[in-house]
Amino acid sequence: MRYPTVIMPFVLAAVPAAASAADCQPAFVNPDQSLVIDGVTIEAGGRATEDFQLRVQNAAAGGSGPSGGGPMGSATCEASIRFARFSAPDPDFPAYSLRAPGNREVEVLPDPASGGTADSDVVIANAPAGPQGRSVPFRLTIPTEWGVRAGSYIEQLQAQLLDRDGNVVDTAAVTITVTVPSAVSLRLVGAVVGGSAGGPAQIDLGNLSSTRETRSEPFGALILSTAPYSVRFSSANLGALVHQDGRERVPYRLFFDGAPVDLAGSSEFPYLAHTPRGGDRRPMSIVVPPVVALAGHYSDRITVTVSTL
């Protein structure tokens, strides 16, 4: 007896399994970071930078494939990094910027519980398996220009590592320590004519009068300081203009910031705050009373000293 032959065609198909959560477990490789910025020079437009890196790996037990996914490396392990402050920032802490690869500025969130923004998250397309992981470089830039206040500042950030679903799966502390030195600068501005190269500035009073006071054109001191400071004056002739051959003296008065300066004794003007970015402008003037004196050239040398407190 013959039996009929039955042919049943069928198609064998395989669908690659999607990477499961167990296949992708992003984690930080390196320990907490400490960034120290010191020894800086305070100057107009000054900047100090510090580079650091965070390493990210796929810590899944089965992450042995070349792409860090499953055993055959068929899945990717995406993650992202964001930064947040642990506490309210010190208002005197220099306003730094944080940049990610591609020179992209990264927003630092106000606290770890804040949700991410379009500018806060740095995406790692595929965290590899293995102890080395992938290096994600960052650059911290701190202004070191006038307007900052001298002192030592510490701010601690939390680096959060998020999985593809936006869950925080690991954290690392990034501690920033900035030391701003005490620094001060002085420049005379206004009716000041420089002497010879490297010589002192000069104030020309012109011809003295026998009937009225002689006043200088307005001038002043521009002071830049990262700390409270004091201004002191000393006069080579103790507050007198001396004839060119030393035979006669003409007294005069110097005013600084609206107050008379005791050029025959000791005058010190303290200011108990650092200066803003543009500095403090302190007006100065010189007044010579009416005088009848021997014709000739009269002069004095005043030394202005500014020091931090």
C-alpha positions in Angstrom: 0.0 0.0 0.0 1.3 3.3 -0.9 1.0 6.1 1.6 0.7 9.7 0.3 3.7 11.9 1.0 2.8 15.0 2.9 5.1 18.0 2.5 4.7 20.9 4.9 6.7 23.9 4.0 7.7 26.3 6.8 10.1 29.2 7.3 12.6 29.2 10.2 13.1 32.7 11.4 15.1 34.1 14.3 14.7 37.6 15.8 17.7 38.9 17.8 16.7 39.4 21.4 16.8 43.0 22.6 19.4 43.8 25.1 18.0 43.3 28.6 18.7 45.4 31.6 21.1 42.7 32.8 23.2 43.2 29.6 23.7 46.9 30.3 24.8 48.0 33.7 26.8 51.3 33.3 29.1 52.1 36.2 32.0 54.5 37.0 35.4 53.0 36.9 37.6 55.7 38.5 37.1 56.9 42.1 36.0 60.3 43.2 37.8 63.3 41.6 39.7 66.2 43.4 40.4 69.2 41.3 42.8 71.8 42.7 43.4 75.2 41.1 46.1 77.3 42.8 49.2 79.3 42.0 47.2 81.4 39.5 48.1 84.9 38.3 45.4 87.5 38.7 45.2 89.6 35.5 42.8 91.1 33.1 41.1 88.3 31.1 42.9 85.7 33.1 41.7 82.1 33.0 42.9 78.8 34.7 41.9 75.4 33.4 41.9 71.9 34.9 41.2 68.8 32.8 39.8 65.6 34.3 38.1 62.5 33.1 35.4 60.1 34.2 35.6 56.5 33.0 32.5 54.5 32.4 32.1 50.8 31.8 29.4 48.2 31.3 29.7 46.2 34.5 27.1 43.6 33.4 28.3 40.1 34.2 27.7 38.9 30.7 29.2 42.0 29.1 32.0 40.1 27.3 31.2 41.0 23.7 33.1 43.6 21.7 30.4 46.2 22.1 29.8 45.4 25.8 26.3 44.1 25.3 25.5 40.4 25.4 27.9 37.5 24.9 28.0 38.1 21.2 28.3 41.9 21.6 25.1 42.5 19.7 23.6 45.2 22.0 24.8 48.7 22.9 25.0 50.0 26.5 24.0 53.7 26.4 24.4 55.9 29.5 24.7 59.6 30.3 26.5 61.8 32.9 25.1 64.9 34.6 26.5 67.1 37.3 24.7 68.7 40.3 25.8 70.7 43.4 25.6 69.1 46.8 24.7 72.5 48.4 24.0 76.1 47.6 27.0 77.7 45.9 29.2 80.2 47.8 28.4 83.6 46.2 32.1 84.5 46.2 33.1 81.3 44.5 34.5 82.2 41.0 32.0 81.6 38.3 33.5 78.6 36.6 32.3 76.8 33.4 32.4 73.0 32.7 32.8 71.7 29.2 32.4 68.2 27.7 33.8 66.7 24.6 33.3 68.9 21.6 33.8 72.0 23.8 30.1 71.8 24.7 29.3 73.7 27.9 27.5 71.6 30.5 24.9 72.9 32.8 25.5 72.1 36.5 22.2 71.4 38.2 21.4 73.2 41.5 21.0 69.9 43.5 21.1 66.1 42.9 17.3 65.8 42.9 16.9 68.2 40.0 15.8 66.8 36.7 18.1 66.9 33.7 17.9 69.5 30.9 19.0 69.6 27.3 22.3 71.2 28.5 23.0 69.0 31.5 23.3 65.5 30.1 26.4 64.1 28.4 25.6 61.0 26.4 27.9 58.0 26.2 26.7 56.1 23.1 28.1 52.7 24.3 29.9 51.9 27.5 32.3 49.1 26.9 32.9 46.1 29.2 36.3 45.7 30.9 38.1 47.4 33.7 39.3 50.3 31.5 35.9 51.4 30.4 35.6 54.5 28.3 37.2 57.9 29.2 34.9 60.9 29.0 37.0 64.1 29.2 35.9 67.3 30.9 37.5 70.7 31.3 36.9 73.1 34.2 37.6 76.8 33.5 37.9 79.4 36.3 38.3 83.1 35.8 41.4 84.5 37.4 40.9 88.2 36.7 40.2 91.2 38.8 36.9 91.2 40.6 37.4 87.8 42.3 38.0 87.8 46.1 41.1 86.3 47.7 40.6 83.1 49.7 40.3 79.4 49.4 37.0 78.0 48.1 35.6 74.5 48.0 32.6 73.2 46.0 31.6 69.6 45.7 29.7 68.3 42.7 27.9 65.0 42.3 28.5 63.2 39.0 25.5 61.1 38.3 25.6 58.1 35.9 22.2 57.4 34.3 21.1 54.3 32.4 19.2 54.4 29.1 15.9 54.8 31.0 17.1 57.8 33.0 17.7 56.0 36.3 20.7 57.0 38.4 22.8 53.9 38.6 26.0 55.2 40.0 27.5 58.4 41.5 31.0 60.0 42.0 32.0 63.1 43.9 34.0 65.8 42.1 35.5 68.3 44.6 36.7 71.6 43.3 39.2 73.6 45.4 40.2 77.1 44.2 42.8 79.3 45.9 42.7 83.0 44.9 45.8 84.8 46.0 45.9 88.3 47.5 47.0 90.7 44.7 46.9 94.4 44.2 47.6 96.8 41.3 47.8 100.6 41.2 47.7 103.0 38.3 47.5 106.8 38.2 45.0 108.1 35.7 43.7 111.5 34.6 45.9 114.6 34.4 49.1 112.6 34.6 52.0 112.8 32.2 54.5 110.0 32.3 58.2 111.0 32.7 61.0 109.3 30.9 60.8 105.6 30.2 60.5 103.8 33.5 60.3 107.1 35.4 57.6 108.4 37.7 54.4 109.9 36.5 54.3 113.7 36.7 51.7 116.4 37.7 52.5 119.8 36.2 50.9 122.6 38.2 52.1 125.3 35.8 52.8 128.8 37.2 52.0 129.5 40.8 49.9 132.5 41.7 50.5 135.1 44.4 46.8 136.0 44.6 44.9 132.8 44.3 45.1 129.1 45.0 46.7 126.9 42.3 44.8 123.6 41.7 45.9 120.6 39.7 43.7 119.2 37.0 41.6 116.3 38.4 43.5 113.0 38.5 43.2 109.9 40.5 44.3 106.4 41.4 42.8 103.3 39.8 43.2 100.4 42.3 42.6 96.7 41.6 42.7 94.3 44.5 41.4 90.8 45.3 41.5 91.6 49.1 40.8 94.6 51.4 43.6 97.1 51.0 45.2 100.2 52.4 46.7 103.3 50.6 49.7 105.1 52.2 51.6 108.3 51.1 55.0 109.6 51.8 56.6 112.9 50.6 60.3 113.4 50.0 59.9 117.0 51.3 57.2 116.3 53.9 54.5 118.2 52.0 56.5 121.0 50.4 57.6 122.0 46.9 61.3 122.7 47.1 63.1 125.2 44.8 65.5 123.7 42.3 68.5 124.8 44.2 67.0 124.0 47.6 66.8 127.6 48.8 63.1 127.9 49.3 60.1 125.7 50.2 56.4 126.2 49.2 53.8 124.2 51.2 51.0 122.5 49.4 48.0 120.2 50.2 47.2 116.8 48.7 43.7 115.4 48.8 42.9 111.7 48.3 39.3 110.4 47.9 38.1 113.7 49.3 40.2 113.7 52.4 43.5 115.7 53.2 46.7 113.7 53.3 49.2 114.3 56.1 52.4 114.4 54.1 54.4 115.5 57.1 53.3 112.6 59.2 51.6 109.3 58.6 48.5 108.9 56.5 46.8 105.6 55.7 43.5 105.0 54.1 42.1 101.5 54.6 39.3 100.0 52.5 37.8 96.8 53.8 36.6 95.1 50.7 38.1 93.8 47.5 37.5 95.8 44.3 35.1 95.1 41.5 36.3 93.9 38.2 36.8 97.5 37.0 38.6 98.5 40.1 38.2 101.4 42.5 38.8 104.9 41.2 39.9 107.3 44.0 40.1 111.0 43.1 43.1 113.0 43.9 44.0 116.7 43.7 46.8 119.1 44.7 46.2 122.7 46.1 49.0 125.3 46.5 48.0 128.4 48.5 48.8 131.9 47.1 52.5 132.3 47.4 55.2 134.9 46.9 58.5 133.1 46.4 61.7 133.0 44.5 61.3 132.4 40.8 62.3 129.0 39.5 61.3 125.3 39.4 59.7 123.7 42.4 59.0 120.0 42.9 58.3 117.2 45.4 58.2 113.4 45.0 55.3 111.6 46.4 55.3 107.8 46.8 51.9 106.0 46.8 51.9 102.5 48.3 48.9 100.2 48.1 49.0 96.9 50.0 46.5 94.2 50.9 45.3 93.9 54.4 
